[in-house]
Amino acid sequence: MRSKTLASIAVTAGLALAVSACGANSSSGTGGSSETNSAGSGTGAKVGVILPETKTSARWEGFDKPLLEAALKAEGLDPDIQNAQGDVQKFSTLADGMINNGVKVLIIATPNAEVGASVAKKAQAQGIQVIDYDRLNTGGSSSYYVSFDNVKVGELQGQGMADALKDAPQGANIIEIEGAPTDNNATLFADGQKKILKPLYDSGKFKLVQSQPIDDWDNQKGGQVFEQILTGNGGKVDGVVAANDGLAGAVITVLKKVGLNGKVPVTGQDATPDGLQAVLLKDQYMTVFKPIKEEAEATAKLAGFLAKGDTAGADKLASGVTKDTKANRDVKSVLLTSQLITRDKVKVVVDAGFVKASEICVAATQAACTELGIK
């Protein structure tokens, strides 16, 4: 996988540091069902937002959609937020509709970089500013990018595994279940993981059994692939690097079948209610908390500048740089900070308002919630 260089930046003081409650990170969360759209009704400049899917991660409808809608309206903009449901043709069709409807800014989180690059080119030909949201469309031409430092996210995952197995015997067997090869974020996560884990592989402390990307971040496929690798390795595994909570959940399902759940540390990402429950139950060692409210607010502020034609203001906010090696260009960026969450830090996510205690403190986890003061 290609290496990317990300420059760390300071986000302006206008961005909120605390994450407020925004509903469940599930298909039944306050973001509404996956079939609903959020068409703007305000009087400000029109801004189009296209989110990628709902199948593999509930974050897009449960968090990003309502948070983006609120943040964009707070900037005086008129948002139209829709979801492509993982369909690249639908993504293009939605983009065409927004372009024809005269949006001033188009914010895109795409199913893959190729369709994102195509949409950006078409929008820019009509004088529309394009922001890559959460995922950089490598080889594209979007002027701005807002996300988390995704190499750092991978480093947190690698560090979580290193911490979990610090006392393991030499040669601990590690299986890596990575994200979609068409998603630049998955590449960045893997790059960050390597920074921590490659020296451990090289020294013989850990043994990499296999690293396998999973097309479309498909959780079911991820579980099947993991089971095949595990079987091929004689049922031996000491740790699993899973790229997000959805894939981690699929891995844990397989580990339960063979009686290894809770004995084999599994990484994750996104701090979903299911992922946090698994962390509380010790089936999953860690997840990564990414405050999406900050991401949505940064994107809205950027869109506000661009809708007014204030590129100087936009450039001041997006003062970082992300290297797109495919297009051989630097992309102006806002890169936010994430946090490693182990069992003793789950309360941090609840206290921040990212999830409600009632979403994670169910019958199976109530004892853990009581122990950790989560209420």
C-alpha positions as CSV (number, residue, x, y, z in Angstrom):
1,M,0.0,0.0,0.0
2,R,1.1,3.5,-0.7
3,S,2.4,5.7,2.0
4,K,0.8,9.0,2.6
5,T,2.2,12.1,4.3
6,L,-0.2,14.0,6.5
7,A,0.7,17.3,8.2
8,S,-0.8,17.8,11.6
9,I,-2.6,21.0,12.1
10,A,-4.3,23.0,14.7
11,V,-8.0,23.4,14.3
12,T,-9.4,26.9,14.9
13,A,-10.8,27.7,18.2
14,G,-14.3,28.0,16.7
15,L,-14.6,24.3,16.5
16,A,-16.3,22.7,19.5
17,L,-14.1,20.3,21.4
18,A,-16.8,18.4,23.2
19,V,-19.1,16.1,21.3
20,S,-22.7,16.5,22.1
21,A,-25.4,13.8,22.0
22,C,-26.7,13.1,18.5
23,G,-28.6,9.9,18.8
24,A,-27.8,6.2,18.5
25,N,-25.1,5.0,16.2
26,S,-27.3,2.4,14.8
27,S,-29.7,2.1,11.9
28,S,-32.5,3.2,14.3
29,G,-30.7,6.3,15.5
30,T,-31.9,9.8,15.3
31,G,-30.4,10.1,11.8
32,G,-33.5,8.4,10.5
33,S,-33.8,5.3,8.3
34,S,-31.4,4.7,5.5
35,E,-34.1,5.5,3.0
36,T,-34.8,9.0,4.1
37,N,-33.2,12.1,2.6
38,S,-32.6,15.5,4.1
39,A,-33.4,18.2,1.6
40,G,-32.8,21.7,2.6
41,S,-35.5,24.2,3.2
42,G,-33.6,27.3,4.3
43,T,-32.9,30.4,2.4
44,G,-29.1,30.4,2.4
45,A,-26.7,29.1,-0.2
46,K,-27.5,25.5,-1.3
47,V,-25.0,22.9,-0.3
48,G,-25.1,19.3,-1.4
49,V,-23.9,16.4,0.7
50,I,-23.7,12.8,-0.5
51,L,-22.9,10.1,2.1
52,P,-21.6,6.7,0.9
53,E,-23.7,3.9,2.4
54,T,-25.4,2.4,5.5
55,K,-24.6,-1.3,5.2
56,T,-21.2,-1.6,6.8
57,S,-21.3,1.4,9.2
58,A,-24.3,3.0,11.0
59,R,-22.2,6.2,11.5
60,W,-23.3,7.9,8.3
61,E,-27.0,8.1,9.1
62,G,-26.8,8.0,12.9
63,F,-24.1,10.6,13.3
64,D,-22.8,12.4,10.2
65,K,-26.2,13.1,8.6
66,P,-27.8,14.9,11.6
67,L,-24.6,16.6,12.7
68,L,-23.8,17.9,9.2
69,E,-27.4,19.1,8.8
70,A,-27.3,21.0,12.1
71,A,-23.8,22.5,11.5
72,L,-24.6,23.6,7.9
73,K,-27.8,25.3,9.0
74,A,-26.0,27.0,11.8
75,E,-23.7,28.5,9.1
76,G,-26.8,29.8,7.4
77,L,-26.6,27.3,4.6
78,D,-29.4,25.2,2.9
79,P,-28.3,21.6,3.0
80,D,-29.5,18.7,0.9
81,I,-28.1,15.5,2.4
82,Q,-28.6,12.2,0.7
83,N,-27.1,8.7,0.8
84,A,-25.9,6.6,-2.1
85,Q,-26.4,3.3,-0.3
86,G,-23.1,2.0,-1.6
87,D,-24.2,2.3,-5.3
88,V,-21.7,4.2,-7.4
89,Q,-24.3,4.9,-10.1
90,K,-26.7,6.3,-7.5
91,F,-23.8,8.4,-6.2
92,S,-23.3,9.9,-9.6
93,T,-27.0,10.4,-10.2
94,L,-27.4,12.2,-6.9
95,A,-24.4,14.4,-7.7
96,D,-25.9,15.3,-11.1
97,G,-29.1,16.3,-9.5
98,M,-27.4,18.6,-7.0
99,I,-25.2,20.1,-9.7
100,N,-28.2,20.9,-11.8
101,N,-30.0,22.3,-8.8
102,G,-27.3,24.9,-8.4
103,V,-25.5,24.0,-5.2
104,K,-22.6,26.3,-4.4
105,V,-20.6,23.6,-2.6
106,L,-20.7,19.9,-2.9
107,I,-19.5,17.7,0.1
108,I,-18.8,14.1,-0.9
109,A,-17.9,10.9,1.1
110,T,-17.7,8.4,-1.7
111,P,-18.0,4.6,-2.0
112,N,-14.7,4.7,-3.9
113,A,-12.2,7.2,-5.1
114,E,-12.8,6.8,-8.8
115,V,-16.4,7.9,-8.6
116,G,-15.5,10.7,-6.2
117,A,-12.9,12.0,-8.6
118,S,-15.4,11.9,-11.5
119,V,-18.0,13.7,-9.6
120,A,-15.6,16.4,-8.4
121,K,-14.4,17.0,-12.0
122,K,-18.0,17.4,-13.2
123,A,-18.9,19.8,-10.3
124,Q,-15.8,22.0,-10.7
125,A,-16.6,22.4,-14.4
126,Q,-19.7,24.1,-13.3
127,G,-17.8,26.4,-10.8
128,I,-18.9,24.4,-7.8
129,Q,-16.4,24.0,-4.9
130,V,-15.9,20.4,-3.7
131,I,-14.9,19.1,-0.3
132,D,-13.8,15.5,0.2
133,Y,-15.5,14.5,3.5
134,D,-13.8,11.9,5.7
135,R,-12.3,10.1,2.7
136,L,-9.8,11.6,0.3
137,N,-10.6,10.7,-3.4
138,T,-7.1,9.9,-4.6
139,G,-6.4,10.9,-8.1
140,G,-9.2,13.5,-7.9
141,S,-9.3,17.3,-7.9
142,S,-11.3,18.3,-4.9
143,S,-9.9,21.5,-3.4
144,Y,-10.4,20.6,0.2
145,Y,-10.4,17.6,2.5
146,V,-11.8,17.3,6.1
147,S,-11.2,14.2,8.1
148,F,-9.2,12.7,11.0
149,D,-5.5,12.0,10.9
150,N,-6.1,8.5,9.6
151,V,-2.5,7.4,9.8
152,K,-2.7,8.3,13.5
153,V,-5.9,6.2,13.7
154,G,-4.0,3.2,12.4
155,E,-1.2,3.9,14.8
156,L,-3.6,3.8,17.7
157,Q,-4.9,0.4,16.5
158,G,-1.3,-0.9,16.2
159,Q,-0.5,0.5,19.6
160,G,-3.6,-1.2,21.1
161,M,-2.5,-4.6,19.8
162,A,1.1,-4.0,21.0
163,D,-0.2,-3.1,24.5
164,A,-2.6,-6.0,24.6
165,L,0.1,-8.6,23.8
166,K,3.1,-7.0,25.5
167,D,3.5,-10.0,27.7
168,A,2.8,-12.6,25.0
169,P,5.4,-15.2,24.1
170,Q,7.7,-14.6,21.1
171,G,6.0,-15.2,17.8
172,A,2.4,-14.3,18.6
173,N,0.2,-15.0,15.6
174,I,-1.5,-11.8,14.2
175,I,-4.2,-11.7,11.5
176,E,-5.1,-8.4,9.9
177,I,-8.6,-7.8,8.5
178,E,-8.3,-4.5,6.7
179,G,-10.8,-2.1,5.0
180,A,-11.7,-1.7,1.4
181,P,-8.8,-1.4,-1.0
182,T,-10.7,1.3,-2.9
183,D,-11.0,3.5,0.2
184,N,-8.0,5.7,0.8
185,N,-8.7,5.7,4.5
186,A,-8.2,2.0,4.7
187,T,-4.8,2.5,3.1
188,L,-3.9,5.2,5.7
189,F,-5.1,3.0,8.6
190,A,-2.9,0.2,7.4
191,D,0.0,2.6,7.0
192,G,-0.4,3.7,10.6
193,Q,-0.7,0.1,11.9
194,K,2.6,-0.7,10.1
195,K,4.4,2.1,11.9
196,I,3.8,0.3,15.2
197,L,3.6,-3.4,14.2
198,K,6.2,-3.8,11.4
199,P,9.1,-3.5,13.9
200,L,7.4,-6.2,16.0
201,Y,7.0,-8.4,13.0
202,D,10.6,-7.8,12.0
203,S,11.9,-8.6,15.5
204,G,9.9,-11.9,15.7
205,K,7.9,-10.6,18.7
206,F,4.8,-11.0,16.5
207,K,4.2,-13.2,13.4
208,L,2.0,-11.8,10.7
209,V,-0.2,-14.7,9.5
210,Q,-2.0,-12.8,6.8
211,S,-3.2,-9.3,6.1
212,Q,-6.4,-9.2,4.0
213,P,-8.3,-6.1,2.7
214,I,-12.1,-6.6,2.6
215,D,-13.9,-5.3,-0.5
216,D,-16.6,-2.7,0.4
217,W,-15.9,-3.1,4.1
218,D,-18.3,-6.0,4.0
219,N,-18.7,-7.3,7.5
220,Q,-20.1,-10.7,6.4
221,K,-17.2,-11.2,3.9
222,G,-14.7,-10.1,6.6
223,G,-15.9,-12.8,9.0
224,Q,-15.8,-15.4,6.3
225,V,-12.2,-14.4,5.2
226,F,-11.1,-14.3,8.8
227,E,-12.5,-17.8,9.4
228,Q,-10.7,-19.1,6.3
229,I,-7.4,-17.6,7.4
230,L,-7.8,-19.0,11.0
231,T,-8.6,-22.5,9.7
232,G,-5.6,-22.3,7.4
233,N,-3.4,-21.4,10.3
234,G,-4.5,-24.5,12.3
235,G,-6.9,-22.4,14.5
236,K,-4.0,-20.5,15.9
237,V,-4.4,-16.7,16.5
238,D,-3.1,-14.5,19.3
239,G,-4.4,-11.1,18.1
240,V,-6.6,-9.7,15.3
241,V,-6.2,-6.2,13.9
242,A,-9.7,-5.4,12.6
243,A,-10.0,-2.0,10.8
244,N,-13.3,-1.0,12.3
245,D,-15.9,-2.1,14.8
246,G,-18.1,-3.7,12.1
247,L,-15.2,-6.0,11.0
248,A,-14.3,-6.6,14.6
249,G,-17.8,-7.8,15.3
250,A,-17.6,-10.2,12.5
251,V,-14.3,-11.5,13.8
252,I,-15.6,-11.9,17.3
253,T,-18.6,-13.9,16.0
254,V,-16.0,-16.4,14.6
255,L,-14.0,-16.4,17.7
256,K,-17.1,-17.2,19.7
257,K,-17.7,-20.3,17.5
258,V,-14.3,-21.6,18.5
259,G,-14.3,-20.5,22.1
260,L,-11.6,-17.9,21.7
261,N,-13.6,-14.7,22.3
262,G,-12.2,-12.7,25.2
263,K,-8.9,-14.6,24.9
264,V,-7.8,-13.0,21.7
265,P,-7.5,-9.2,21.6
266,V,-9.3,-7.6,18.7
267,T,-8.9,-3.9,17.6
268,G,-11.7,-1.7,16.1
269,Q,-12.6,1.8,15.3
270,D,-15.6,4.2,15.4
271,A,-16.7,3.7,19.0
272,T,-20.1,2.3,17.9
273,P,-22.5,1.1,20.6
274,D,-21.9,-2.5,19.5
275,G,-18.1,-2.0,19.5
276,L,-18.2,-0.4,23.0
277,Q,-20.4,-3.2,24.3
278,A,-17.8,-5.7,23.0
279,V,-15.0,-3.7,24.7
280,L,-17.0,-3.8,28.0
281,L,-17.4,-7.5,27.6
282,K,-13.7,-7.9,26.9
283,D,-14.4,-9.5,23.5
284,Q,-12.8,-6.5,21.8
285,Y,-9.7,-4.9,23.3
286,M,-10.1,-1.4,21.9
287,T,-11.8,1.0,19.6
288,V,-11.0,4.4,18.3
289,F,-13.2,7.4,19.2
290,K,-13.4,10.0,16.4
291,P,-15.5,13.0,17.4
292,I,-17.7,13.3,14.3
293,K,-19.3,16.5,15.6
294,E,-15.9,18.3,15.2
295,E,-15.6,16.9,11.7
296,A,-19.1,18.0,10.7
297,E,-18.6,21.5,12.2
298,A,-15.2,22.0,10.4
299,T,-16.8,20.9,7.2
300,A,-19.7,23.3,7.6
301,K,-17.4,26.2,8.5
302,L,-15.4,25.5,5.3
303,A,-18.5,25.3,3.2
304,G,-19.6,28.6,4.6
305,F,-16.5,30.3,3.5
306,L,-16.6,28.7,0.1
307,A,-20.3,29.5,-0.4
308,K,-19.4,33.2,0.1
309,G,-16.4,33.0,-2.2
310,D,-14.1,33.5,0.7
311,T,-11.2,31.3,-0.3
312,A,-8.8,33.1,2.0
313,G,-11.0,32.2,5.0
314,A,-11.3,28.6,3.7
315,D,-7.5,28.3,3.3
316,K,-6.9,29.7,6.8
317,L,-9.1,27.0,8.2
318,A,-7.7,24.2,6.0
319,S,-4.1,25.0,6.8
320,G,-2.9,21.4,6.8
321,V,-1.8,19.3,3.8
322,T,-2.6,15.8,2.7
323,K,-0.4,14.3,-0.1
324,D,-2.3,12.7,-2.9
325,T,0.4,10.7,-4.5
326,K,-1.8,9.4,-7.3
327,A,-2.5,12.9,-8.5
328,N,0.9,14.2,-7.3
329,R,-0.7,17.1,-5.5
330,D,-1.1,18.5,-2.0
331,V,-4.7,18.9,-0.8
332,K,-5.6,21.6,1.6
333,S,-6.9,19.8,4.7
334,V,-8.5,20.0,8.2
335,L,-7.2,16.9,10.1
336,L,-8.7,16.2,13.5
337,T,-7.6,14.1,16.4
338,S,-8.9,10.7,17.6
339,Q,-8.5,8.8,20.8
340,L,-7.7,5.2,21.8
341,I,-10.5,3.7,23.9
342,T,-9.9,0.6,26.0
343,R,-12.4,-0.8,28.6
344,D,-11.3,1.7,31.3
345,K,-12.0,4.6,29.0
346,V,-15.4,3.8,27.6
347,K,-16.9,6.3,30.1
348,V,-15.0,9.0,28.2
349,V,-17.1,8.4,25.1
350,V,-20.4,8.5,27.1
351,D,-19.4,11.6,29.0
352,A,-18.7,13.3,25.7
353,G,-22.2,12.7,24.6
354,F,-21.2,10.6,21.6
355,V,-23.3,7.6,22.8
356,K,-25.9,7.3,25.6
357,A,-25.3,5.1,28.6
358,S,-28.6,3.3,27.7
359,E,-27.2,2.3,24.3
360,I,-24.3,0.4,25.8
361,C,-25.4,-0.5,29.3
362,V,-27.7,-3.5,28.4
363,A,-28.3,-6.6,30.5
364,A,-25.0,-8.3,29.4
365,T,-22.9,-5.2,30.1
366,Q,-24.7,-3.7,33.1
367,A,-22.2,-5.1,35.6
368,A,-19.3,-3.6,33.7
369,C,-21.1,-0.2,33.4
370,T,-21.6,-0.2,37.2
371,E,-18.0,-1.2,37.8
372,L,-16.8,1.7,35.6
373,G,-19.3,4.3,36.7
374,I,-21.1,4.6,33.4
375,K,-24.6,5.8,33.9
